[in-house]
């Protein structure tokens, strides 16, 4: 792994762990008078962020890429809470910052490490050229 992929992997793992800790602290310690049950809070706020844990720990670029979809759930929650819940604006701001760091780390790690492993998406012009060559090899020689 290059320096860049190592840096973004560390950024991803640290912000991921901090986001999990922050969600637990926010929803179970700081917000004591919540209207929802503990089971609902666990299922709705904690379980989704735990889904990519194995792939992130193993350093799989594909898992880093799709983790961003889950991060958007928390980013939207933070943005909504900043706007709508006056008493939790600071908490939501911390969530937004951690989500932005996690999104950045995941995106760049998936891109850089994917290229290192040769997992990148091929360019369309290369695909079309290969398809054209395959098609032309099937045509009879007397036909133009």
NUMIBA-685741 format. One line per field, with one value per atom (N, C-alpha, C, O): residue number from 1; chain; atom name; z, y, x. Coordinates in nm, 2 decimals. Atoms other than C-alpha are relative to their C-alpha. Layout:
# NUMIBA-685741
seq	[NUM ...] $
mol	[A ...] $
atom	[CA ...] $
up	[Z ...] $
north	[Y ...] $
east	[X ...] $
# end
This chain:
# NUMIBA-685741
seq	[1 1 1 1 2 2 2 2 3 3 3 3 4 4 4 4 5 5 5 5 6 6 6 6 7 7 7 7 8 8 8 8 9 9 9 9 10 10 10 10 11 11 11 11 12 12 12 12 13 13 13 13 14 14 14 14 15 15 15 15 16 16 16 16 17 17 17 17 18 18 18 18 19 19 19 19 20 20 20 20 21 21 21 21 22 22 22 22 23 23 23 23 24 24 24 24 25 25 25 25 26 26 26 26 27 27 27 27 28 28 28 28 29 29 29 29 30 30 30 30 31 31 31 31 32 32 32 32 33 33 33 33 34 34 34 34 35 35 35 35 36 36 36 36 37 37 37 37 38 38 38 38 39 39 39 39 40 40 40 40 41 41 41 41 42 42 42 42 43 43 43 43 44 44 44 44 45 45 45 45 46 46 46 46 47 47 47 47 48 48 48 48 49 49 49 49 50 50 50 50 51 51 51 51 52 52 52 52 53 53 53 53 54 54 54 54 55 55 55 55 56 56 56 56 57 57 57 57 58 58 58 58 59 59 59 59 60 60 60 60 61 61 61 61 62 62 62 62 63 63 63 63 64 64 64 64 65 65 65 65 66 66 66 66 67 67 67 67 68 68 68 68 69 69 69 69 70 70 70 70 71 71 71 71 72 72 72 72 73 73 73 73 74 74 74 74 75 75 75 75 76 76 76 76 77 77 77 77 78 78 78 78 79 79 79 79 80 80 80 80 81 81 81 81 82 82 82 82 83 83 83 83 84 84 84 84 85 85 85 85 86 86 86 86 87 87 87 87 88 88 88 88 89 89 89 89 90 90 90 90 91 91 91 91 92 92 92 92 93 93 93 93 94 94 94 94 95 95 95 95 96 96 96 96 97 97 97 97 98 98 98 98 99 99 99 99 100 100 100 100 101 101 101 101 102 102 102 102 103 103 103 103 104 104 104 104 105 105 105 105 106 106 106 106 107 107 107 107 108 108 108 108 109 109 109 109 110 110 110 110 111 111 111 111 112 112 112 112 113 113 113 113 114 114 114 114 115 115 115 115 116 116 116 116 117 117 117 117 118 118 118 118 119 119 119 119 120 120 120 120 121 121 121 121 122 122 122 122 123 123 123 123 124 124 124 124 125 125 125 125 126 126 126 126 127 127 127 127 128 128 128 128 129 129 129 129 130 130 130 130 131 131 131 131 132 132 132 132 133 133 133 133 134 134 134 134 135 135 135 135 136 136 136 136 137 137 137 137 138 138 138 138 139 139 139 139 140 140 140 140 141 141 141 141 142 142 142 142 143 143 143 143 144 144 144 144] $
mol	[A A A A A A A A A A A A A A A A A A A A A A A A A A A A A A A A A A A A A A A A A A A A A A A A A A A A A A A A A A A A A A A A A A A A A A A A A A A A A A A A A A A A A A A A A A A A A A A A A A A A A A A A A A A A A A A A A A A A A A A A A A A A A A A A A A A A A A A A A A A A A A A A A A A A A A A A A A A A A A A A A A A A A A A A A A A A A A A A A A A A A A A A A A A A A A A A A A A A A A A A A A A A A A A A A A A A A A A A A A A A A A A A A A A A A A A A A A A A A A A A A A A A A A A A A A A A A A A A A A A A A A A A A A A A A A A A A A A A A A A A A A A A A A A A A A A A A A A A A A A A A A A A A A A A A A A A A A A A A A A A A A A A A A A A A A A A A A A A A A A A A A A A A A A A A A A A A A A A A A A A A A A A A A A A A A A A A A A A A A A A A A A A A A A A A A A A A A A A A A A A A A A A A A A A A A A A A A A A A A A A A A A A A A A A A A A A A A A A A A A A A A A A A A A A A A A A A A A A A A A A A A A A A A A A A A A A A A A A A A A A A A A A A A A A A A A A A A A A A A A A A A A A A A A A A A A A A A A A A A A A A A A A A A A A A A A A A A A A A A A A A A A A A A A A A A A A A A A A A A A A A A A A A A A A A A A A A A A A] $
atom	[N CA C O N CA C O N CA C O N CA C O N CA C O N CA C O N CA C O N CA C O N CA C O N CA C O N CA C O N CA C O N CA C O N CA C O N CA C O N CA C O N CA C O N CA C O N CA C O N CA C O N CA C O N CA C O N CA C O N CA C O N CA C O N CA C O N CA C O N CA C O N CA C O N CA C O N CA C O N CA C O N CA C O N CA C O N CA C O N CA C O N CA C O N CA C O N CA C O N CA C O N CA C O N CA C O N CA C O N CA C O N CA C O N CA C O N CA C O N CA C O N CA C O N CA C O N CA C O N CA C O N CA C O N CA C O N CA C O N CA C O N CA C O N CA C O N CA C O N CA C O N CA C O N CA C O N CA C O N CA C O N CA C O N CA C O N CA C O N CA C O N CA C O N CA C O N CA C O N CA C O N CA C O N CA C O N CA C O N CA C O N CA C O N CA C O N CA C O N CA C O N CA C O N CA C O N CA C O N CA C O N CA C O N CA C O N CA C O N CA C O N CA C O N CA C O N CA C O N CA C O N CA C O N CA C O N CA C O N CA C O N CA C O N CA C O N CA C O N CA C O N CA C O N CA C O N CA C O N CA C O N CA C O N CA C O N CA C O N CA C O N CA C O N CA C O N CA C O N CA C O N CA C O N CA C O N CA C O N CA C O N CA C O N CA C O N CA C O N CA C O N CA C O N CA C O N CA C O N CA C O N CA C O N CA C O N CA C O N CA C O N CA C O N CA C O N CA C O N CA C O N CA C O N CA C O N CA C O N CA C O N CA C O N CA C O N CA C O N CA C O N CA C O N CA C O N CA C O N CA C O] $
up	[0.00 0.00 0.00 0.07 0.01 -0.08 0.12 0.20 -0.11 0.16 0.00 0.10 0.01 0.03 0.04 0.12 -0.04 0.07 0.14 0.21 -0.15 0.42 0.07 0.17 -0.06 0.51 0.00 0.10 0.01 0.38 0.08 0.12 -0.08 0.54 0.15 0.22 -0.14 0.88 0.03 0.13 -0.01 0.82 0.01 0.09 0.00 0.74 0.13 0.19 -0.12 1.04 0.12 0.21 -0.12 1.29 0.00 0.11 0.00 1.18 0.01 0.07 -0.01 1.15 0.15 0.20 -0.14 1.51 0.08 0.17 -0.08 1.64 -0.03 0.06 0.03 1.46 0.08 0.13 -0.08 1.62 0.15 0.21 -0.14 1.96 0.02 0.12 -0.01 1.90 0.00 0.08 0.01 1.80 0.13 0.18 -0.12 2.11 0.12 0.19 -0.11 2.34 -0.02 0.07 0.03 2.17 0.03 0.10 -0.02 2.17 0.13 0.16 -0.13 2.50 0.12 0.23 -0.11 2.72 0.00 0.10 0.00 2.61 -0.02 0.03 0.02 2.51 0.09 0.04 -0.10 2.82 -0.02 -0.01 0.01 2.77 -0.14 -0.20 0.13 2.43 -0.01 0.08 0.01 2.31 -0.06 -0.07 0.06 2.15 0.10 0.20 -0.09 2.31 -0.03 -0.14 0.02 2.34 -0.11 -0.19 0.11 2.10 -0.14 -0.23 0.12 1.84 -0.04 -0.15 0.02 1.89 -0.05 -0.14 0.05 1.85 -0.14 -0.22 0.14 1.53 -0.10 -0.21 0.09 1.38 -0.02 -0.12 0.00 1.47 0.01 -0.04 -0.03 1.57 -0.10 -0.16 0.09 1.35 -0.14 -0.19 0.14 1.01 -0.02 -0.11 0.01 1.08 0.03 -0.01 -0.03 1.20 -0.12 -0.12 0.11 0.87 -0.08 -0.11 0.08 0.68 0.09 0.03 -0.09 0.98 -0.04 -0.05 0.04 0.86 -0.12 -0.12 0.13 0.51 0.02 -0.04 -0.03 0.65 0.07 0.04 -0.07 0.89 -0.09 -0.07 0.09 0.62 -0.11 -0.18 0.10 0.39 -0.14 -0.23 0.13 0.10 -0.07 -0.01 0.07 -0.15 -0.03 -0.02 0.04 -0.26 0.13 0.11 -0.12 0.10 0.04 0.08 -0.02 0.14 -0.09 -0.05 0.10 -0.17 0.04 0.04 -0.03 -0.06 0.14 0.17 -0.14 0.30 -0.01 0.07 0.02 0.16 -0.01 0.03 0.01 0.10 0.15 0.17 -0.14 0.47 0.07 0.15 -0.06 0.57 -0.04 0.04 0.04 0.37 0.09 0.12 -0.10 0.61 0.12 0.17 -0.12 0.90 -0.03 0.06 0.04 0.72 -0.01 0.03 0.01 0.63 0.14 0.16 -0.13 0.99 0.07 0.14 -0.06 1.11 -0.06 0.02 0.06 0.86 0.04 0.06 -0.05 0.96 0.14 0.18 -0.14 1.33 0.02 0.11 -0.01 1.28 -0.03 0.04 0.04 1.12 0.09 0.12 -0.07 1.32 0.15 0.21 -0.14 1.67 0.07 0.06 -0.06 1.85 0.11 0.12 -0.12 2.16 -0.04 0.05 0.04 1.96 -0.12 -0.18 0.11 1.71 0.01 -0.09 -0.02 1.85 -0.02 -0.08 0.02 1.86 -0.15 -0.20 0.14 1.50 -0.08 -0.18 0.06 1.40 0.01 -0.09 -0.02 1.54 -0.09 -0.16 0.09 1.35 -0.15 -0.22 0.14 1.02 -0.03 -0.13 0.02 1.07 -0.02 -0.11 0.00 1.14 -0.13 -0.19 0.12 0.84 -0.12 -0.21 0.11 0.61 -0.01 -0.11 -0.01 0.73 -0.05 -0.13 0.04 0.68 -0.15 -0.21 0.14 0.34 -0.08 -0.18 0.07 0.23 0.00 -0.10 -0.02 0.37 -0.08 -0.15 0.08 0.21 -0.15 -0.22 0.15 -0.13 -0.05 -0.15 0.05 -0.17 0.02 -0.06 -0.02 -0.02 -0.11 -0.17 0.10 -0.25 -0.14 -0.21 0.13 -0.55 -0.01 -0.11 0.01 -0.47 0.01 -0.07 -0.02 -0.34 -0.11 -0.15 0.12 -0.62 -0.12 -0.19 0.11 -0.87 0.02 -0.07 -0.03 -0.69 -0.03 -0.07 0.02 -0.71 -0.14 -0.17 0.14 -1.07 -0.01 -0.10 0.00 -0.98 -0.06 -0.05 0.05 -1.15 -0.11 -0.18 0.10 -1.39 -0.13 -0.14 0.13 -1.75 -0.07 -0.04 0.07 -1.97 -0.11 -0.17 0.10 -2.21 -0.14 -0.22 0.14 -2.52 -0.01 -0.12 0.01 -2.44 -0.02 -0.09 0.01 -2.40 -0.14 -0.20 0.13 -2.73 -0.11 -0.20 0.09 -2.91 0.00 -0.11 -0.01 -2.78 -0.07 -0.13 0.05 -2.88 -0.16 -0.22 0.14 -3.23 -0.06 -0.17 0.05 -3.28 0.00 -0.10 -0.01 -3.17 -0.11 -0.17 0.10 -3.41 -0.14 -0.22 0.13 -3.70 -0.03 -0.15 0.02 -3.65 -0.04 -0.09 0.04 -3.70 -0.14 -0.19 0.13 -4.03 -0.11 -0.09 0.11 -4.35 -0.07 -0.07 0.06 -4.53 -0.13 -0.15 0.12 -4.86 0.02 -0.07 -0.03 -4.68 0.07 0.15 -0.06 -4.59 0.08 0.14] $
north	[-0.12 0.00 0.12 0.13 -0.13 0.35 0.09 0.05 -0.10 0.64 0.05 0.06 -0.05 0.78 -0.10 -0.06 0.10 0.46 -0.03 -0.05 0.02 0.41 0.12 0.10 -0.12 0.77 -0.01 0.01 0.00 0.74 -0.12 -0.11 0.12 0.39 0.04 0.01 -0.04 0.54 0.10 0.10 -0.10 0.84 -0.07 -0.04 0.07 0.60 -0.07 -0.06 0.08 0.37 0.09 0.05 -0.09 0.65 0.07 0.08 -0.07 0.85 -0.10 -0.06 0.10 0.53 -0.04 -0.04 0.04 0.43 0.12 0.10 -0.12 0.79 0.02 0.06 -0.01 0.80 -0.10 -0.06 0.10 0.48 0.04 0.04 -0.04 0.60 0.13 0.13 -0.12 0.94 -0.03 0.03 0.04 0.78 -0.06 -0.03 0.06 0.57 0.11 0.11 -0.11 0.87 0.09 0.12 -0.10 1.10 -0.06 0.00 0.06 0.86 -0.07 -0.10 0.08 0.68 0.08 0.04 -0.07 0.93 0.15 0.20 -0.14 1.29 0.03 0.13 -0.02 1.25 -0.10 -0.21 0.10 1.09 0.00 -0.11 0.00 1.20 -0.02 0.06 0.03 1.04 -0.07 -0.14 0.06 0.94 -0.14 -0.21 0.13 0.61 -0.10 -0.07 0.11 0.27 -0.02 0.02 0.04 0.14 -0.09 -0.07 0.10 -0.14 0.08 0.05 -0.08 0.11 0.08 0.09 -0.09 0.34 -0.09 -0.04 0.09 0.05 -0.04 -0.03 0.05 -0.08 0.12 0.10 -0.11 0.26 0.08 0.13 -0.09 0.44 -0.07 -0.02 0.07 0.18 -0.11 -0.12 0.12 -0.13 0.04 -0.03 -0.03 0.04 0.03 -0.01 -0.04 0.18 -0.12 -0.12 0.12 -0.16 -0.10 -0.19 0.10 -0.34 -0.01 -0.12 0.01 -0.25 -0.03 -0.02 0.00 -0.31 -0.11 -0.08 0.10 -0.64 0.04 0.02 -0.04 -0.51 0.12 0.12 -0.11 -0.19 -0.04 0.01 0.04 -0.36 -0.08 -0.07 0.08 -0.60 0.09 0.04 -0.09 -0.30 -0.03 0.00 0.03 -0.40 0.13 0.20 -0.12 -0.12 0.01 0.12 0.01 -0.23 0.04 0.11 -0.03 -0.21 0.15 0.21 -0.15 0.14 0.08 0.18 -0.08 0.25 0.00 0.10 0.00 0.13 0.04 0.07 -0.05 0.24 0.15 0.20 -0.13 0.59 0.02 0.12 0.00 0.51 0.00 0.07 0.01 0.43 0.14 0.19 -0.13 0.75 0.11 0.20 -0.10 0.96 0.00 0.11 0.01 0.84 0.08 0.16 -0.07 0.98 0.15 0.24 -0.14 1.30 0.07 0.18 -0.06 1.37 0.02 0.12 -0.02 1.31 0.12 0.20 -0.11 1.55 0.14 0.23 -0.13 1.82 0.03 0.15 -0.03 1.78 0.04 0.14 -0.04 1.80 0.14 0.21 -0.13 2.11 0.10 0.21 -0.10 2.28 -0.01 0.09 0.02 2.13 -0.01 0.02 0.02 2.05 0.10 0.07 -0.11 2.36 -0.05 -0.01 0.05 2.17 -0.09 -0.12 0.10 1.92 0.05 -0.04 -0.05 2.15 -0.04 -0.07 0.03 2.09 -0.15 -0.18 0.14 1.72 -0.04 -0.12 0.03 1.72 0.05 -0.01 -0.05 1.93 -0.10 -0.11 0.10 1.67 -0.12 -0.17 0.11 1.40 0.04 -0.04 -0.05 1.61 -0.01 -0.05 0.00 1.65 -0.14 -0.17 0.14 1.28 -0.07 -0.14 0.06 1.18 0.06 -0.02 -0.06 1.42 -0.07 -0.10 0.07 1.27 -0.14 -0.19 0.14 0.92 -0.01 -0.10 0.00 0.99 0.03 -0.04 -0.04 1.15 -0.12 -0.16 0.11 0.86 -0.12 -0.18 0.12 0.59 0.02 -0.07 -0.03 0.76 -0.01 -0.08 0.00 0.82 -0.14 -0.18 0.14 0.48 -0.09 -0.17 0.09 0.30 0.03 -0.07 -0.04 0.49 -0.04 -0.10 0.02 0.47 -0.15 -0.20 0.14 0.11 -0.08 -0.18 0.07 -0.01 0.01 -0.09 -0.02 0.13 -0.08 -0.15 0.08 -0.03 -0.15 -0.22 0.14 -0.37 -0.03 -0.14 0.02 -0.32 -0.02 -0.08 0.02 -0.30 0.12 0.12 -0.12 0.03 -0.03 -0.14 0.01 0.08 0.04 0.14 -0.03 0.07 0.11 0.14 -0.11 0.37 -0.05 -0.15 0.04 0.36 -0.01 -0.10 0.01 0.43 -0.13 -0.19 0.13 0.12 -0.12 -0.21 0.10 -0.09 0.00 -0.11 -0.01 0.04 -0.05 -0.12 0.05 -0.03 -0.15 -0.21 0.14 -0.38 -0.07 -0.17 0.05 -0.44 0.01 -0.08 -0.02 -0.30 -0.10 -0.16 0.10 -0.52 -0.14 -0.22 0.13 -0.83 -0.01 -0.12 0.01 -0.74 -0.01 -0.08 0.01 -0.68 -0.13 -0.17 0.13 -1.01 -0.11 -0.21 0.09 -1.18 0.02 -0.07 -0.02 -1.02 -0.08 -0.10 0.07 -1.21 0.09 0.21 -0.08 -1.09 0.07 0.18 -0.07 -1.00 0.11 0.18 -0.11 -0.77 0.12 0.09 -0.12 -0.41 0.07 0.18] $
east	[0.08 0.00 0.09 0.19 -0.08 0.12 -0.04 -0.12 0.03 0.13 -0.14 -0.21 0.13 -0.19 -0.11 -0.20 0.10 -0.39 0.01 -0.10 -0.02 -0.25 -0.06 -0.13 0.05 -0.34 -0.16 -0.22 0.14 -0.70 -0.06 -0.18 0.05 -0.74 -0.01 -0.11 0.00 -0.64 -0.11 -0.18 0.10 -0.87 -0.14 -0.22 0.13 -1.16 -0.02 -0.13 0.02 -1.11 -0.01 -0.09 0.01 -1.06 -0.13 -0.20 0.13 -1.36 -0.12 -0.22 0.11 -1.57 -0.02 -0.13 0.00 -1.48 -0.06 -0.14 0.05 -1.54 -0.15 -0.22 0.15 -1.88 -0.08 -0.19 0.07 -1.99 -0.01 -0.11 0.00 -1.88 -0.09 -0.16 0.08 -2.04 -0.15 -0.23 0.15 -2.38 -0.04 -0.16 0.04 -2.38 -0.01 -0.11 0.00 -2.29 -0.12 -0.19 0.11 -2.54 -0.14 -0.22 0.13 -2.84 -0.02 -0.14 0.02 -2.78 0.05 0.01 -0.05 -2.60 -0.05 -0.11 0.04 -2.67 -0.14 -0.19 0.14 -3.03 -0.07 -0.11 0.06 -3.18 -0.15 -0.21 0.15 -3.55 -0.04 -0.12 0.04 -3.59 -0.13 -0.17 0.13 -3.93 0.00 -0.11 0.00 -3.82 0.06 0.13 -0.05 -3.73 0.15 0.20 -0.14 -3.38 0.02 0.12 -0.01 -3.44 -0.01 0.06 0.02 -3.57 0.12 0.17 -0.12 -3.27 0.11 0.19 -0.11 -3.03 -0.02 0.07 0.03 -3.20 0.01 0.06 0.01 -3.24 0.13 0.16 -0.12 -2.91 0.13 0.23 -0.12 -2.65 0.03 0.14 -0.02 -2.70 0.04 0.13 -0.04 -2.68 0.15 0.21 -0.14 -2.33 0.09 0.21 -0.08 -2.21 0.01 0.09 0.00 -2.29 0.13 0.17 -0.12 -1.97 0.13 0.24 -0.12 -1.74 0.10 0.22 -0.09 -1.59 0.09 0.21 -0.07 -1.50 0.09 0.20 -0.09 -1.36 0.12 0.23 -0.12 -1.14 0.10 0.22 -0.08 -1.02 0.06 0.15 -0.05 -0.95 -0.04 0.03 0.05 -1.17 -0.05 -0.13 0.04 -1.21 -0.15 -0.21 0.15 -1.56 -0.08 -0.18 0.07 -1.68 0.01 -0.08 -0.02 -1.53 -0.09 -0.14 0.08 -1.72 -0.15 -0.21 0.14 -2.06 -0.03 -0.15 0.02 -2.01 -0.05 -0.12 0.05 -2.07 -0.15 -0.20 0.14 -2.43 -0.06 -0.16 0.04 -2.47 0.03 -0.04 -0.04 -2.28 -0.09 -0.12 0.09 -2.52 -0.13 -0.18 0.11 -2.80 0.03 -0.06 -0.03 -2.62 0.03 0.00 -0.02 -2.51 -0.13 -0.15 0.13 -2.87 -0.07 -0.13 0.05 -2.97 0.06 0.00 -0.07 -2.71 -0.04 -0.06 0.05 -2.81 -0.14 -0.17 0.13 -3.17 -0.01 -0.08 0.00 -3.10 0.06 0.01 -0.05 -2.89 -0.11 -0.12 0.11 -3.19 -0.12 -0.18 0.13 -3.48 0.01 -0.09 0.00 -3.36 0.10 0.22 -0.08 -3.23 0.09 0.21 -0.07 -3.11 0.12 0.20 -0.10 -2.89 0.08 0.14 -0.08 -2.72 0.15 0.21 -0.14 -2.38 0.03 0.13 -0.01 -2.43 0.00 0.07 0.01 -2.54 0.12 0.16 -0.11 -2.25 0.12 0.20 -0.10 -2.01 -0.02 0.07 0.04 -2.20 0.03 0.09 -0.03 -2.17 0.15 0.19 -0.15 -1.79 0.05 0.13 -0.04 -1.74 -0.04 0.03 0.05 -1.95 0.08 0.11 -0.08 -1.76 0.14 0.19 -0.13 -1.43 -0.01 0.08 0.02 -1.56 -0.03 0.03 0.03 -1.70 0.13 0.15 -0.12 -1.37 0.10 0.16 -0.09 -1.16 -0.04 0.04 0.05 -1.38 0.01 0.06 0.00 -1.40 0.14 0.17 -0.14 -1.03 0.07 0.15 -0.06 -0.93 -0.05 0.03 0.05 -1.16 0.06 0.09 -0.05 -1.03 0.15 0.19 -0.14 -0.66 0.04 0.11 -0.03 -0.65 -0.06 0.00 0.06 -0.88 0.09 0.11 -0.10 -0.63 0.12 0.18 -0.12 -0.34 -0.03 0.06 0.03 -0.52 -0.05 -0.08 0.05 -0.63 -0.15 -0.20 0.14 -1.00 -0.08 -0.20 0.07 -1.08 -0.10 -0.09 0.09 -1.36 0.06 0.13 -0.06 -1.25 -0.06 -0.18 0.06 -1.30 -0.09 -0.06 0.10 -1.59 0.07 0.03 -0.06 -1.37 0.08 0.08 -0.07 -1.16 -0.10 -0.07 0.10 -1.47 -0.06 -0.08 0.05 -1.61 0.10 0.06 -0.10 -1.28 0.01 0.02 0.00 -1.27 -0.12 -0.11 0.12 -1.63 0.00 -0.04 -0.01 -1.57 0.09 0.06 -0.09 -1.27 -0.06 -0.04 0.06 -1.46 -0.11 -0.12 0.10 -1.75 0.06 0.01 -0.06 -1.52 0.07 0.07 -0.06 -1.35 -0.11 -0.07 0.11 -1.69 -0.06 -0.12 0.05 -1.77 0.07 0.19 -0.07 -1.70 0.10 0.08 -0.11 -1.38 -0.05 0.00 0.04 -1.56 -0.10 -0.14 0.10 -1.81 0.08 0.16 -0.06 -1.71 -0.09 -0.05] $
# end
